[in-house]
Amino acid sequence: MSNKKIVLIATEGETDDLFYKKILNILKTKTNNCCFNVDKIDFICVKGFGKFESKLISKYKNLSKKYQKEYKNCDIYIFLCYDNDVFIGKRNPPISWKRIEKELYQNKATGVYHIVADKTIEDFILYDFDGVLKYLRLSNLNKNNYKGLDGLKKLFKKAQKAYIKGTKCEGLLNALNFNIIEVQICSQLSKLCDIIGVNCKNKL
């Protein structure tokens, strides 16, 4: 009997957590029978970079034990989703991904992969600039003037709102066209698509 196949999506905060759940909804429409080629997809939301490594490993160990007990034989593929801005130009980055990978493999991970937002998840969100404007009830703005986290904050300020990074932002994300966003970040999603059985023809 073949091993059960589990995909685990690990994110920094609630924005990322909901963002990738919506991306998975889009990817599901690209499968022949609207069903992924895995037995389970689960999520870890670490909620911030503070103690990211220890919190991630602790949560993963608990889930890994649960999977091993539930399925006996299973392959666990974990995707680490994070912003790249805190690593750019840093001699001593705040997190050692090699050390995290080593610990995950030591705790029965089958594969460890990275989905990196360059530079922030807000850059991904702004790929649907028109959707953001519609949500904020703004118009006639040049998208080239609004990039990343600072750009999204400026847009929210224009609408007399406050954008707080890491919060769920459900209203904003519900207003976006994730078909547009998925095409733009297709290259980052390539390995995920391979594992869950999505034959994507839009890879950049």
Helices and strands as residue ranges (DSSP letters): E 4-11, H 14-28, E 40-45, H 52-71, E 74-83, H 97-106, E 111-117, H 121-125, G 126-128, H 129-136, G 143-145, H 148-158, H 170-174, H 178-184, H 190-196
